[in-house]
């Protein structure tokens, strides 16, 4: 057989330009070298043939492939080849300080706050890609990148970046996307229904999340002391660091009033100005501070002084003030998050609440009616398009509507701009508008089209035309 079961030594003798190595057929250019492996032989072979048709110079793959071609090298130990490629692309990627954050909600806010706390020698990789870190690939941006893209990203960063903060999704954990990465410390935010199209049930979802905190993956871990947090802690063979409002917690939340937070960490009392807003924002902050503090990498006084400079990430309880009222853009897209953000906003503004939201297509359908049920805390409900993708938008809206009582003031306006215009027309000094689901996103997926759509930009445009 041509070029099959090749030894590692064969690869070592190749004269490879590692700047030309790609891990997706989407990124093939002239003289590209495609390194690729899948357990599914049919898919693997199809991608290799696609790569050859696109003109890739070489393909480095595993003996799983059945493609016989003089430009396809199939290695007996592909994994050893792959990890050597990563080291050649970025020799020091394994020596970075990795921080992992998982949970259903709050990952982005926690990671964004942590980056601000520990400073400019860190990079935050997650849902919000403000720095356009992934401009080197045409692959879809994922909450947690695959290892090749993460290493490529790190190789493109300034050499003084020594800490990498990662949002770690349950999909990434289950698919072992970050195999070979050891986290100096990791944190758990919370758990509520989401992704049950991927996970069998909530127990399996929780079990997957808990794998991040195995001792061989994370040296230490923090958890918010809730029922699910306690279950995460009990599943490990070592004790986690707890965050709660009890004196028995390692980080004890005392109070948050008039933009001043008071808490204890290892018995040390801290009282500082904190200007962030949003439901669970206090616990997201405490988790971020705890990750920085217990990593033992940063000066305690500097961490304390940085508290007063913290701000929310874009699209996370982002307040757009108008003359008479407020419009809040937020990423809440689970039943639990929707319920909490409405309750929080009503308490904060003491106003009637208008909520506008939809649900993503080709995603967990079982949560849609629960999202509708949660939205009933608002006074007026407008159901609109989120990212319907290949699903029928009206069917998605009807799934949400099924969870809403008939007597509630609810309506469907599928066009998101039209829905925003109507919602804004209802605003007065006694109302506050919550625009949920898309947050920081800059586009909208409808059918096979990807349209420019940024809630904040569209809202400002509507307000400017009033």
C-alpha positions, -999 to 999 in steps of 0.1 A, spaced: 0 0 0 13 35 -9 25 56 20 6 37 47 16 29 83 45 53 81 67 57 111 72 90 130 108 90 117 95 95 81 77 127 92 108 140 109 128 138 77 102 159 58 112 195 50 80 212 63 72 249 62 50 250 94 35 283 84 18 264 56 2 237 78 -36 239 80 -61 217 98 -92 223 76 -99 221 39 -115 255 42 -81 270 48 -62 254 19 -42 278 -2 -12 274 -26 14 251 -11 -7 243 20 0 211 40 -32 196 53 -29 176 86 -62 159 94 -76 129 112 -111 117 119 -123 84 133 -150 83 106 -131 69 76 -156 80 50 -156 116 62 -118 115 65 -113 102 30 -138 127 15 -120 156 32 -86 144 20 -99 141 -16 -114 176 -12 -79 188 -1 -62 172 -31 -87 187 -55 -80 222 -39 -43 217 -46 -29 210 -12 8 202 -15 8 173 11 -17 156 33 -5 142 67 -31 118 81 -35 86 100 -36 50 88 -74 52 91 -75 67 57 -78 44 27 -66 70 1 -36 59 -18 -18 89 -33 18 99 -35 10 132 -18 -9 115 11 12 103 40 -6 80 64 11 76 98 9 47 122 11 72 151 -6 103 137 -12 117 172 26 119 178 30 137 144 1 161 152 16 171 186 50 177 171 34 199 145 18 219 173 51 223 190 67 235 158 39 261 153 42 273 189 70 258 209 58 273 243 21 267 241 22 241 268 39 264 293 12 291 293 -10 295 323 -45 282 313 -76 293 331 -108 274 323 -144 285 329 -175 263 323 -212 264 331 -244 272 312 -245 309 318 -219 335 329 -188 320 312 -182 351 290 -187 376 318 -165 357 342 -137 354 316 -140 390 305 -137 402 341 -108 379 348 -89 393 318 -94 428 332 -82 417 367 -50 400 356 -41 425 329 -25 429 295 -3 398 296 -35 376 293 -57 367 264 -94 358 267 -107 332 242 -145 327 242 -178 337 227 -169 373 223 -139 376 198 -133 414 201 -97 410 190 -105 390 159 -81 363 171 -94 338 145 -88 357 113 -63 330 102 -91 305 95 -124 303 76 -137 277 100 -168 286 121 -159 304 153 -167 281 183 -170 291 219 -141 268 226 -117 264 196 -102 231 187 -66 226 198 -49 233 164 -67 267 162 -59 275 198 -22 268 193 -22 288 160 -39 317 178 -13 316 206 15 316 181 1 349 167 -1 366 200 26 390 215 53 370 232 46 386 266 11 369 267 16 343 294 -20 335 305 -48 321 284 -84 324 296 -108 299 280 -145 295 280 -149 257 280 -181 244 265 -196 210 272 -193 202 235 -155 209 237 -152 187 269 -171 158 253 -152 161 220 -118 164 239 -110 195 218 -85 207 244 -67 174 250 -31 181 259 -40 213 278 -35 214 315 -54 242 334 -37 259 363 -71 266 377 -107 263 365 -141 275 375 -178 265 374 -206 291 371 -239 273 371 -260 248 353 -295 251 337 -312 235 307 -294 240 274 -279 218 247 -302 188 255 -302 182 217 -265 172 222 -266 157 258 -289 130 267 -303 146 299 -293 171 326 -273 144 345 -252 137 314 -248 174 308 -236 179 344 -212 149 342 -196 163 311 -191 197 327 -175 180 358 -148 163 337 -130 197 333 -123 196 371 -106 162 371 -72 165 388 -53 154 356 -69 183 337 -72 211 363 -48 216 392 -75 235 412 -111 244 407 -136 269 421 -174 265 422 -204 287 431 -220 269 460 -253 259 445 -269 224 443 -251 217 410 -219 233 423 -220 209 452 -226 180 429 -196 190 408 -175 192 440 -186 157 452 -177 141 419 -140 150 422 -114 132 442 -101 165 457 -119 195 473 -128 225 453 -128 261 464 -164 274 472 -181 307 466 -212 316 485 -229 337 512 -219 315 541 -190 318 565 -181 282 556 -173 293 520 -137 300 510 -150 332 493 -179 347 513 -202 372 497 -212 398 523 -231 426 504 -234 447 473 -250 481 478 -246 515 462 -220 500 438 -198 488 467 -190 451 470 -180 435 503 -166 400 505 -141 378 523 -115 356 507 -95 333 529 -108 354 558 -95 387 544 -122 413 540 -123 433 508 -146 463 502 -143 481 468 -163 499 441 -177 475 415 -196 491 386 -208 460 367 -245 451 363 -266 421 354 -281 391 371 -255 368 387 -229 395 380 -217 395 416 -210 358 415 -194 360 381 -171 387 396 -163 366 427 -155 336 405 -132 357 383 -115 373 414 -111 338 430 -95 324 398 -70 352 398 -63 350 436 -60 312 439 -38 309 408 -11 325 431 3 343 400 -8 379 407 -2 405 434 -31 407 458 -31 445 460 -31 449 422 -60 426 420 -79 446 446 -71 479 429 -84 466 395 -119 459 409 -131 494 405 -121 495 368 -141 465 357 -168 467 331 -193 444 315 -184 426 282 -203 438 251 -238 424 248 -239 413 284 -265 435 302 -254 463 279 -275 494 288 -284 518 261 -299 549 278 -324 571 261 -339 603 274 -367 587 293 -359 550 297 -334 522 292 -330 495 266 -308 465 277 -292 442 253 -283 408 268 -272 373 256 -297 355 278 -310 325 258 -319 298 283 -351 296 304 -331 302 336 -313 332 322 -344 348 308 -363 345 341 -333 359 361 -327 389 338 -364 399 338 -366 397 376 -333 415 381 -343 443 357 -378 448 373 -361 451 407 -334 475 394 -357 498 374 -390 494 392 -407 495 358 -429 475 336 -408 452 314 -410 446 277 -391 415 266 -381 407 230 -364 374 221 -364 343 199 -347 309 199 -319 295 178 -328 270 150 -312 236 148 -306 237 186 -323 223 217 -360 224 209 -371 212 243 -362 245 260 -383 267 237 -416 265 256 -397 268 288 -382 301 275 -418 312 267 -428 303 302 -399 322 318 -407 353 297 -442 356 314 -425 376 342 -425 405 317 -455 427 311 -453 426 273 -437 398 252 -425 400 216 -413 368 200 -390 373 170 -362 357 150 -330 348 167 -309 327 144 -335 304 128 -309 287 106 -325 260 85 -357 257 106 -390 274 98 -390 307 118 -427 306 125 -425 270 139 -398 282 163 -419 311 174 -449 288 179 -428 265 200 -420 295 223 -456 307 223 -467 272 235 -452 280 269 -470 314 273 -505 317 289 -532 328 264 -541 359 286 -505 373 284 -498 403 262 -476 384 236 -472 386 199 -450 373 171 -431 397 148 -405 375 129 -385 403 113 -362 413 141 -358 450 130 -396 453 128 -399 437 162 -374 462 177 -392 492 161 -425 481 176 -409 474 210 -392 508 211 -425 525 202 -440 512 234 -413 527 256 -421 555 281 -409 566 315 -426 536 331 -412 509 308 -378 492 302 -370 471 272 -350 438 273 -336 427 240 -324 391 246 -307 362 229 -280 377 205 -260 400 227 -227 407 211 -235 389 178 -229 408 146 -250 387 122 -281 366 119 -284 332 103 -316 328 83 -317 298 59 -284 296 41 -279 334 44 -257 352 70 -270 387 73 -254 417 91 -274 423 122 -261 438 155 -289 445 180 -270 475 195 -263 490 160 -299 485 149 -314 499 181 -292 530 178 -303 534 142 -340 532 151 -336 557 179 -317 580 156 -345 580 131 -373 587 156 
